[in-house]
Amino acid sequence: MDWKALRERRHRRARQQLHVEYAAINSMLDQINSCLDHLEEKNDYLHACLKELLESNRQTRLEFQQQSEQQNMEADGQGSQPPV
């Protein structure tokens, strides 16, 4: 058998094997990329929900604080008036 032809066949098989391995790696990277995109979408959604919750809590706390101040002012006003 011709050594040159044998070496050529081995190189061809090695290149084919590399091509198969690279294709498998590319497929895995595509799957990972898809998962990362999905996680990024979920993260963006959760971030928006948390911002909304934070704003709602701030608003509720402000309203509670205003009601508390108003009740204190009313209580102070009633205590300073002489009984009828």
Chimera marker file (.cmm) of the C-alpha trace (Angstrom):
<marker_set name="trace">
<marker id="1" x="0.000" y="0.000" z="0.000" r="1" g="1" b="0" radius="0.5"/>
<marker id="2" x="1.110" y="3.526" z="-0.729" r="1" g="1" b="0" radius="0.5"/>
<marker id="3" x="2.177" y="5.319" z="2.475" r="1" g="1" b="0" radius="0.5"/>
<marker id="4" x="1.263" y="8.677" z="1.061" r="1" g="1" b="0" radius="0.5"/>
<marker id="5" x="-2.301" y="7.535" z="0.320" r="1" g="1" b="0" radius="0.5"/>
<marker id="6" x="-2.589" y="5.989" z="3.799" r="1" g="1" b="0" radius="0.5"/>
<marker id="7" x="-1.420" y="9.213" z="5.420" r="1" g="1" b="0" radius="0.5"/>
<marker id="8" x="-3.858" y="11.178" z="3.250" r="1" g="1" b="0" radius="0.5"/>
<marker id="9" x="-6.764" y="8.955" z="4.376" r="1" g="1" b="0" radius="0.5"/>
<marker id="10" x="-5.825" y="9.370" z="8.040" r="1" g="1" b="0" radius="0.5"/>
<marker id="11" x="-5.712" y="13.127" z="7.664" r="1" g="1" b="0" radius="0.5"/>
<marker id="12" x="-9.075" y="13.129" z="5.896" r="1" g="1" b="0" radius="0.5"/>
<marker id="13" x="-10.628" y="11.032" z="8.694" r="1" g="1" b="0" radius="0.5"/>
<marker id="14" x="-9.107" y="13.321" z="11.313" r="1" g="1" b="0" radius="0.5"/>
<marker id="15" x="-10.553" y="16.394" z="9.538" r="1" g="1" b="0" radius="0.5"/>
<marker id="16" x="-13.960" y="14.705" z="9.307" r="1" g="1" b="0" radius="0.5"/>
<marker id="17" x="-13.831" y="13.839" z="13.005" r="1" g="1" b="0" radius="0.5"/>
<marker id="18" x="-12.927" y="17.450" z="13.835" r="1" g="1" b="0" radius="0.5"/>
<marker id="19" x="-15.811" y="18.655" z="11.687" r="1" g="1" b="0" radius="0.5"/>
<marker id="20" x="-18.231" y="16.376" z="13.607" r="1" g="1" b="0" radius="0.5"/>
<marker id="21" x="-16.843" y="17.558" z="16.963" r="1" g="1" b="0" radius="0.5"/>
<marker id="22" x="-17.065" y="21.240" z="15.961" r="1" g="1" b="0" radius="0.5"/>
<marker id="23" x="-20.653" y="20.728" z="14.799" r="1" g="1" b="0" radius="0.5"/>
<marker id="24" x="-21.524" y="19.172" z="18.177" r="1" g="1" b="0" radius="0.5"/>
<marker id="25" x="-19.837" y="22.046" z="20.029" r="1" g="1" b="0" radius="0.5"/>
<marker id="26" x="-21.695" y="24.601" z="17.897" r="1" g="1" b="0" radius="0.5"/>
<marker id="27" x="-24.986" y="22.873" z="18.658" r="1" g="1" b="0" radius="0.5"/>
<marker id="28" x="-24.269" y="22.934" z="22.396" r="1" g="1" b="0" radius="0.5"/>
<marker id="29" x="-23.297" y="26.603" z="22.229" r="1" g="1" b="0" radius="0.5"/>
<marker id="30" x="-26.549" y="27.383" z="20.418" r="1" g="1" b="0" radius="0.5"/>
<marker id="31" x="-28.508" y="25.629" z="23.184" r="1" g="1" b="0" radius="0.5"/>
<marker id="32" x="-26.579" y="27.491" z="25.882" r="1" g="1" b="0" radius="0.5"/>
<marker id="33" x="-27.197" y="30.785" z="24.090" r="1" g="1" b="0" radius="0.5"/>
<marker id="34" x="-30.901" y="30.030" z="23.892" r="1" g="1" b="0" radius="0.5"/>
<marker id="35" x="-31.018" y="29.244" z="27.625" r="1" g="1" b="0" radius="0.5"/>
<marker id="36" x="-29.148" y="32.453" z="28.437" r="1" g="1" b="0" radius="0.5"/>
<marker id="37" x="-31.588" y="34.475" z="26.321" r="1" g="1" b="0" radius="0.5"/>
<marker id="38" x="-34.485" y="32.893" z="28.198" r="1" g="1" b="0" radius="0.5"/>
<marker id="39" x="-32.853" y="33.655" z="31.563" r="1" g="1" b="0" radius="0.5"/>
<marker id="40" x="-32.240" y="37.247" z="30.499" r="1" g="1" b="0" radius="0.5"/>
<marker id="41" x="-35.910" y="37.659" z="29.587" r="1" g="1" b="0" radius="0.5"/>
<marker id="42" x="-36.972" y="36.242" z="32.967" r="1" g="1" b="0" radius="0.5"/>
<marker id="43" x="-34.488" y="38.499" z="34.732" r="1" g="1" b="0" radius="0.5"/>
<marker id="44" x="-35.825" y="41.572" z="32.926" r="1" g="1" b="0" radius="0.5"/>
<marker id="45" x="-39.398" y="40.598" z="33.841" r="1" g="1" b="0" radius="0.5"/>
<marker id="46" x="-38.512" y="40.039" z="37.508" r="1" g="1" b="0" radius="0.5"/>
<marker id="47" x="-36.600" y="43.315" z="37.612" r="1" g="1" b="0" radius="0.5"/>
<marker id="48" x="-39.643" y="45.174" z="36.275" r="1" g="1" b="0" radius="0.5"/>
<marker id="49" x="-41.906" y="43.434" z="38.828" r="1" g="1" b="0" radius="0.5"/>
<marker id="50" x="-39.573" y="44.320" z="41.688" r="1" g="1" b="0" radius="0.5"/>
<marker id="51" x="-39.383" y="47.955" z="40.592" r="1" g="1" b="0" radius="0.5"/>
<marker id="52" x="-43.175" y="48.075" z="40.487" r="1" g="1" b="0" radius="0.5"/>
<marker id="53" x="-43.405" y="46.481" z="43.943" r="1" g="1" b="0" radius="0.5"/>
<marker id="54" x="-40.848" y="48.909" z="45.347" r="1" g="1" b="0" radius="0.5"/>
<marker id="55" x="-42.754" y="51.894" z="43.975" r="1" g="1" b="0" radius="0.5"/>
<marker id="56" x="-46.019" y="50.516" z="45.354" r="1" g="1" b="0" radius="0.5"/>
<marker id="57" x="-44.429" y="50.057" z="48.783" r="1" g="1" b="0" radius="0.5"/>
<marker id="58" x="-43.043" y="53.594" z="48.710" r="1" g="1" b="0" radius="0.5"/>
<marker id="59" x="-46.454" y="54.970" z="47.840" r="1" g="1" b="0" radius="0.5"/>
<marker id="60" x="-48.160" y="52.950" z="50.574" r="1" g="1" b="0" radius="0.5"/>
<marker id="61" x="-45.577" y="54.046" z="53.147" r="1" g="1" b="0" radius="0.5"/>
<marker id="62" x="-46.026" y="57.692" z="52.124" r="1" g="1" b="0" radius="0.5"/>
<marker id="63" x="-49.817" y="57.441" z="52.399" r="1" g="1" b="0" radius="0.5"/>
<marker id="64" x="-49.512" y="55.756" z="55.797" r="1" g="1" b="0" radius="0.5"/>
<marker id="65" x="-47.120" y="58.456" z="56.976" r="1" g="1" b="0" radius="0.5"/>
<marker id="66" x="-49.477" y="61.214" z="55.799" r="1" g="1" b="0" radius="0.5"/>
<marker id="67" x="-52.461" y="59.578" z="57.543" r="1" g="1" b="0" radius="0.5"/>
<marker id="68" x="-50.446" y="59.200" z="60.727" r="1" g="1" b="0" radius="0.5"/>
<marker id="69" x="-49.380" y="62.856" z="60.646" r="1" g="1" b="0" radius="0.5"/>
<marker id="70" x="-52.972" y="63.942" z="60.006" r="1" g="1" b="0" radius="0.5"/>
<marker id="71" x="-54.253" y="61.867" z="62.928" r="1" g="1" b="0" radius="0.5"/>
<marker id="72" x="-51.565" y="63.328" z="65.189" r="1" g="1" b="0" radius="0.5"/>
<marker id="73" x="-52.514" y="66.865" z="64.148" r="1" g="1" b="0" radius="0.5"/>
<marker id="74" x="-56.205" y="66.132" z="64.787" r="1" g="1" b="0" radius="0.5"/>
<marker id="75" x="-55.408" y="64.622" z="68.175" r="1" g="1" b="0" radius="0.5"/>
<marker id="76" x="-53.260" y="67.647" z="69.087" r="1" g="1" b="0" radius="0.5"/>
<marker id="77" x="-56.018" y="70.005" z="67.976" r="1" g="1" b="0" radius="0.5"/>
<marker id="78" x="-58.667" y="68.266" z="70.084" r="1" g="1" b="0" radius="0.5"/>
<marker id="79" x="-56.469" y="68.175" z="73.168" r="1" g="1" b="0" radius="0.5"/>
<marker id="80" x="-55.815" y="71.942" z="73.145" r="1" g="1" b="0" radius="0.5"/>
<marker id="81" x="-59.507" y="72.924" z="73.019" r="1" g="1" b="0" radius="0.5"/>
<marker id="82" x="-61.367" y="73.330" z="76.319" r="1" g="1" b="0" radius="0.5"/>
<marker id="83" x="-64.172" y="70.828" z="76.894" r="1" g="1" b="0" radius="0.5"/>
<marker id="84" x="-67.648" y="72.112" z="76.123" r="1" g="1" b="0" radius="0.5"/>
<link id1="1" id2="2" r="1" g="1" b="0" radius="0.2"/>
<link id1="2" id2="3" r="1" g="1" b="0" radius="0.2"/>
<link id1="3" id2="4" r="1" g="1" b="0" radius="0.2"/>
<link id1="4" id2="5" r="1" g="1" b="0" radius="0.2"/>
<link id1="5" id2="6" r="1" g="1" b="0" radius="0.2"/>
<link id1="6" id2="7" r="1" g="1" b="0" radius="0.2"/>
<link id1="7" id2="8" r="1" g="1" b="0" radius="0.2"/>
<link id1="8" id2="9" r="1" g="1" b="0" radius="0.2"/>
<link id1="9" id2="10" r="1" g="1" b="0" radius="0.2"/>
<link id1="10" id2="11" r="1" g="1" b="0" radius="0.2"/>
<link id1="11" id2="12" r="1" g="1" b="0" radius="0.2"/>
<link id1="12" id2="13" r="1" g="1" b="0" radius="0.2"/>
<link id1="13" id2="14" r="1" g="1" b="0" radius="0.2"/>
<link id1="14" id2="15" r="1" g="1" b="0" radius="0.2"/>
<link id1="15" id2="16" r="1" g="1" b="0" radius="0.2"/>
<link id1="16" id2="17" r="1" g="1" b="0" radius="0.2"/>
<link id1="17" id2="18" r="1" g="1" b="0" radius="0.2"/>
<link id1="18" id2="19" r="1" g="1" b="0" radius="0.2"/>
<link id1="19" id2="20" r="1" g="1" b="0" radius="0.2"/>
<link id1="20" id2="21" r="1" g="1" b="0" radius="0.2"/>
<link id1="21" id2="22" r="1" g="1" b="0" radius="0.2"/>
<link id1="22" id2="23" r="1" g="1" b="0" radius="0.2"/>
<link id1="23" id2="24" r="1" g="1" b="0" radius="0.2"/>
<link id1="24" id2="25" r="1" g="1" b="0" radius="0.2"/>
<link id1="25" id2="26" r="1" g="1" b="0" radius="0.2"/>
<link id1="26" id2="27" r="1" g="1" b="0" radius="0.2"/>
<link id1="27" id2="28" r="1" g="1" b="0" radius="0.2"/>
<link id1="28" id2="29" r="1" g="1" b="0" radius="0.2"/>
<link id1="29" id2="30" r="1" g="1" b="0" radius="0.2"/>
<link id1="30" id2="31" r="1" g="1" b="0" radius="0.2"/>
<link id1="31" id2="32" r="1" g="1" b="0" radius="0.2"/>
<link id1="32" id2="33" r="1" g="1" b="0" radius="0.2"/>
<link id1="33" id2="34" r="1" g="1" b="0" radius="0.2"/>
<link id1="34" id2="35" r="1" g="1" b="0" radius="0.2"/>
<link id1="35" id2="36" r="1" g="1" b="0" radius="0.2"/>
<link id1="36" id2="37" r="1" g="1" b="0" radius="0.2"/>
<link id1="37" id2="38" r="1" g="1" b="0" radius="0.2"/>
<link id1="38" id2="39" r="1" g="1" b="0" radius="0.2"/>
<link id1="39" id2="40" r="1" g="1" b="0" radius="0.2"/>
<link id1="40" id2="41" r="1" g="1" b="0" radius="0.2"/>
<link id1="41" id2="42" r="1" g="1" b="0" radius="0.2"/>
<link id1="42" id2="43" r="1" g="1" b="0" radius="0.2"/>
<link id1="43" id2="44" r="1" g="1" b="0" radius="0.2"/>
<link id1="44" id2="45" r="1" g="1" b="0" radius="0.2"/>
<link id1="45" id2="46" r="1" g="1" b="0" radius="0.2"/>
<link id1="46" id2="47" r="1" g="1" b="0" radius="0.2"/>
<link id1="47" id2="48" r="1" g="1" b="0" radius="0.2"/>
<link id1="48" id2="49" r="1" g="1" b="0" radius="0.2"/>
<link id1="49" id2="50" r="1" g="1" b="0" radius="0.2"/>
<link id1="50" id2="51" r="1" g="1" b="0" radius="0.2"/>
<link id1="51" id2="52" r="1" g="1" b="0" radius="0.2"/>
<link id1="52" id2="53" r="1" g="1" b="0" radius="0.2"/>
<link id1="53" id2="54" r="1" g="1" b="0" radius="0.2"/>
<link id1="54" id2="55" r="1" g="1" b="0" radius="0.2"/>
<link id1="55" id2="56" r="1" g="1" b="0" radius="0.2"/>
<link id1="56" id2="57" r="1" g="1" b="0" radius="0.2"/>
<link id1="57" id2="58" r="1" g="1" b="0" radius="0.2"/>
<link id1="58" id2="59" r="1" g="1" b="0" radius="0.2"/>
<link id1="59" id2="60" r="1" g="1" b="0" radius="0.2"/>
<link id1="60" id2="61" r="1" g="1" b="0" radius="0.2"/>
<link id1="61" id2="62" r="1" g="1" b="0" radius="0.2"/>
<link id1="62" id2="63" r="1" g="1" b="0" radius="0.2"/>
<link id1="63" id2="64" r="1" g="1" b="0" radius="0.2"/>
<link id1="64" id2="65" r="1" g="1" b="0" radius="0.2"/>
<link id1="65" id2="66" r="1" g="1" b="0" radius="0.2"/>
<link id1="66" id2="67" r="1" g="1" b="0" radius="0.2"/>
<link id1="67" id2="68" r="1" g="1" b="0" radius="0.2"/>
<link id1="68" id2="69" r="1" g="1" b="0" radius="0.2"/>
<link id1="69" id2="70" r="1" g="1" b="0" radius="0.2"/>
<link id1="70" id2="71" r="1" g="1" b="0" radius="0.2"/>
<link id1="71" id2="72" r="1" g="1" b="0" radius="0.2"/>
<link id1="72" id2="73" r="1" g="1" b="0" radius="0.2"/>
<link id1="73" id2="74" r="1" g="1" b="0" radius="0.2"/>
<link id1="74" id2="75" r="1" g="1" b="0" radius="0.2"/>
<link id1="75" id2="76" r="1" g="1" b="0" radius="0.2"/>
<link id1="76" id2="77" r="1" g="1" b="0" radius="0.2"/>
<link id1="77" id2="78" r="1" g="1" b="0" radius="0.2"/>
<link id1="78" id2="79" r="1" g="1" b="0" radius="0.2"/>
<link id1="79" id2="80" r="1" g="1" b="0" radius="0.2"/>
<link id1="80" id2="81" r="1" g="1" b="0" radius="0.2"/>
<link id1="81" id2="82" r="1" g="1" b="0" radius="0.2"/>
<link id1="82" id2="83" r="1" g="1" b="0" radius="0.2"/>
<link id1="83" id2="84" r="1" g="1" b="0" radius="0.2"/>
</marker_set>
